[in-house]
């Protein structure tokens, strides 16, 4: 499953460590954070995890949430959700060719 790959982990870690090099996209939904990552960032197997001009949606499995809770907490704090925590995380990824940008969207449920 794409949401549990090292590729996704590495992109999330890059965003966490380099927030000044990515674009946080304003969202209407309070439980969502969306980020544009320049395609100059090296991504493993982008054709699998970031399909060109298509979206890939996956639910992150419980093991990924347990192992990466601190990393995901950073993204959750960027939402405007009034909830104190979340039970599930859905990730949407894609590659926007016209913008030369990888899209990463996390939805905290």
N, C-alpha and C positions, 0 to 999 in steps of 0.2 A: 504494500500500500504506500502510495506516494507520501502521505503525511508523516510517515515514520522513518523516512530515509535519512541517511547522513547528509544528503544534498540539502534537504529542507532544514535540518539542524544547522548546517553551516551557513545557510542564507540568514536564518534567524539570528544566529550568533553575530554575523557581519553587521546586521542592522542594529543589534544591541550595542555593539562596540563602536559603531560609526554612524550615529544618528545624524550627524551633520552632512553625511555624504549621500543620504537617501531623502526621499520626499514623502512626508506623511500627508496623506490625502484626506481632507476633511470628509466626515461621514455624517449622514442624517441619523443613522441608527446608533443608539447609545452603547451597544455592546460590540461594536465592530471597530477594528483598527485596520487601515489599509495603507500600504507602503509601496512606493515605486523605487525600485533598485536599478541603477544604471546597468546596462548590459556589458559595461567594461569590467564588472565584477565577475570573477571566474565562478561558474556554476557547473557542478558535475552533472552530466546527463541532462542538459537543459531540454532536449527534445522530449524527454519522458516527463519531467517534473514541471516544465514551463512551456506547454505547447503554444506554438505561434498562433496568435489571434484566436485562441480558444481558451476556455476556462476548464480547470481540473479542480473538482471539489472532493475533499475527503474529510472524514472524521478522524481526528488524532486518537490513537488507541490509548488505553489507560496506562500502559507501560511508558509511553512517550511522555504523558502528562506527569507521571510520578518521577521520572528521571530528570525532567526539565522544568520542574515547577518554578524555580527561581527565574529562569529565562522567560517563561510565559507570564509570570507575575509582572515583569517589566512592561510587557505589551498590554496586559489587562489594566494596568495603572494609566495607560494612555487612552482608555475608553472613557466615556462619560456615564457609564452604567451606575445606577444607584444600588445595584446588588453588591454584596460584600465578597462574593466568591462565584465560582462557576463549577459546573459538573462536566461539561463537554466543551471541546474546542474543535471548530470546523475550520479548515484552511482551504482557501481558494487561491490557485496560482495560475499564471499564464504569462505569455510574452507578448507585449504590445509592440509589434514591429515598427509602426509609424513613429513611436516615441522612443524606440530602442531601450525599452524598460521592461524589467521583470516586475510583475504585479504579485504582491503577497497580501492577502486579506485574511485576518483572523476574526472569527466570530465566537464569542464566549457565551455559552448557553448554560 
